Amino acid sequence: MPLSIIVAMSENNVIGCGGELPWHISEDLQRFKKLTMGHYLVMGRKTWDSIGRPLPGRTSIVITRDAGYMAKGALVAEDLDDALELSQEDKEVFVVGGAQIYALALPRASRLYMTRVHIVAEGDTYFPELNWGDWSLVQDKGVVTTSDQGLEYSFLVYERELTWSPEASEGSRGAPGAR
Ligand SMILES: NC(=O)c1ccc[n+]([C@@H]2O[C@H](COP(=O)([O-])OP(=O)(O)OC[C@H]3O[C@@H](n4cnc5c(N)ncnc54)[C@H](OP(=O)(O)O)[C@@H]3O)[C@@H](O)[C@H]2O)c1
């Protein structure tokens, strides 16, 4: 199944600050809801803690190393492979953060929904480095919108071809991923 990443990041790739999002952009939350509705969401335990509840209409999977972890209203996975097994019925699985889980998922993702927030933000959590040469911008309405809070942002979609997929490498848990 295709694995997609969805993220909002500043010009300097900040995604989080003090365990929270560094901004509030209601249009971005609406886009997130629209894109992810009905799908599985894969997230790290810290992002789960930050959201604080299962998001309606979606199935949350929380990745943690804590074997006894309970997440009310969500599934718990011990790693990304486990999460992908749990969500294999979905036609598009969304990795929703945070930085640690984006880093795990990036080698396997073929689509990246990005909200670029046009600020240089202060924060403590950054989107991982990625090789932009692998990715093509497939959707950019060329629009810079100003949010109700006065923040400028753009919705972008990137894609890339994967030569590796979990299905194709059955039995190779922990395989290095794309290319
Ligand atoms: N801007 C955005 O779009 C966006 C989206 C999501 C999150 N965020 C922000 O990002 C920040 C949180 O990100 P984060 O990187 O600190 O945390 P995170 O990725 O949400 O969660 C980290 C946790 O995931 C578990 N984990 C990580 N690697 C693992 C592995 N290989 N195997 C098993 N479990 C693993 C561990 O949980 P245990 O400690 O329980 O073992 C780890 O502490 C917050 O500020 C949040 O608001 C921003």
The ligand as a Tripos MOL2 file, in Angstrom:
@<TRIPOS>MOLECULE
LIG
   48    52     1     0     0
SMALL
NO_CHARGES

@<TRIPOS>ATOM
      1 N1          4.3880   20.0200   12.1140 N.am      1 LIG1
      2 C1          3.8660   18.8030   11.9750 C.2       1 LIG1
      3 O1          3.2930   18.4620   10.9260 O.2       1 LIG1
      4 C2          3.9900   17.8200   13.1010 C.ar      1 LIG1
      5 C3          3.4170   16.5480   12.9860 C.ar      1 LIG1
      6 C4          3.5530   15.6570   14.0650 C.ar      1 LIG1
      7 C5          4.2480   16.0440   15.1970 C.ar      1 LIG1
      8 N2          4.7820   17.3040   15.2570 N.ar      1 LIG1
      9 C6          5.5410   17.7210   16.4370 C.3       1 LIG1
     10 O2          6.6940   16.8790   16.5600 O.3       1 LIG1
     11 C7          7.0420   16.7740   17.9390 C.3       1 LIG1
     12 C8          7.1230   15.3080   18.3270 C.3       1 LIG1
     13 O3          8.0790   14.6720   17.5040 O.3       1 LIG1
     14 P1          9.2310   13.7320   18.1170 P.3       1 LIG1
     15 O4         10.1760   13.3960   17.0160 O.co2     1 LIG1
     16 O5          9.7670   14.3690   19.3470 O.co2     1 LIG1
     17 O6          8.4220   12.4510   18.6250 O.3       1 LIG1
     18 P2          7.5420   11.3400   17.8380 P.3       1 LIG1
     19 O7          8.2350   10.9430   16.5830 O.co2     1 LIG1
     20 O8          6.1380   11.7960   17.7660 O.co2     1 LIG1
     21 O9          7.5680   10.1410   18.9070 O.3       1 LIG1
     22 C9          8.8090    9.6490   19.3540 C.3       1 LIG1
     23 C10         8.5250    8.3410   20.0690 C.3       1 LIG1
     24 O10         8.2060    7.3220   19.1330 O.3       1 LIG1
     25 C11         8.7100    6.0860   19.5830 C.3       1 LIG1
     26 N3          9.7180    5.6100   18.6360 N.ar      1 LIG1
     27 C12        10.6020    6.3290   17.9140 C.ar      1 LIG1
     28 N4         11.3820    5.5350   17.1600 N.ar      1 LIG1
     29 C13        10.9640    4.2770   17.4090 C.ar      1 LIG1
     30 C14        11.3770    3.0070   16.9310 C.ar      1 LIG1
     31 N5         12.3880    2.8740   16.0400 N.pl3     1 LIG1
     32 N6         10.7620    1.9030   17.3900 N.ar      1 LIG1
     33 C15         9.7510    2.0100   18.2890 C.ar      1 LIG1
     34 N7          9.3100    3.1930   18.7910 N.ar      1 LIG1
     35 C16         9.9190    4.3130   18.3520 C.ar      1 LIG1
     36 C17         9.3200    6.3390   20.9470 C.3       1 LIG1
     37 O11         8.2500    6.1980   21.8850 O.3       1 LIG1
     38 P3          8.5230    5.6930   23.3930 P.3       1 LIG1
     39 O12         9.3330    6.7840   24.0310 O.co2     1 LIG1
     40 O13         7.1590    5.5440   23.9740 O.co2     1 LIG1
     41 O14         9.2630    4.3810   23.2830 O.co2     1 LIG1
     42 C18         9.7180    7.8020   20.8420 C.3       1 LIG1
     43 O15         9.8810    8.4430   22.0910 O.3       1 LIG1
     44 C19         5.9770   17.5450   18.7100 C.3       1 LIG1
     45 O16         6.4290   18.8650   18.9420 O.3       1 LIG1
     46 C20         4.8080   17.5680   17.7450 C.3       1 LIG1
     47 O17         3.9260   18.6380   17.9790 O.3       1 LIG1
     48 C21         4.6610   18.1880   14.2370 C.ar      1 LIG1
@<TRIPOS>BOND
     1     1     2 1
     2     2     3 2
     3     2     4 1
     4     4     5 ar
     5     4    48 ar
     6     5     6 ar
     7     6     7 ar
     8     7     8 ar
     9     8     9 1
    10     8    48 ar
    11     9    10 1
    12     9    46 1
    13    10    11 1
    14    11    12 1
    15    11    44 1
    16    12    13 1
    17    13    14 1
    18    14    15 2
    19    14    16 1
    20    14    17 1
    21    17    18 1
    22    18    19 2
    23    18    20 1
    24    18    21 1
    25    21    22 1
    26    22    23 1
    27    23    24 1
    28    23    42 1
    29    24    25 1
    30    25    26 1
    31    25    36 1
    32    26    27 ar
    33    26    35 ar
    34    27    28 ar
    35    28    29 ar
    36    29    30 ar
    37    29    35 ar
    38    30    31 1
    39    30    32 ar
    40    32    33 ar
    41    33    34 ar
    42    34    35 ar
    43    36    37 1
    44    36    42 1
    45    37    38 1
    46    38    39 2
    47    38    40 1
    48    38    41 1
    49    42    43 1
    50    44    45 1
    51    44    46 1
    52    46    47 1
@<TRIPOS>SUBSTRUCTURE
     1 LIG1         1 GROUP 0 **** ****
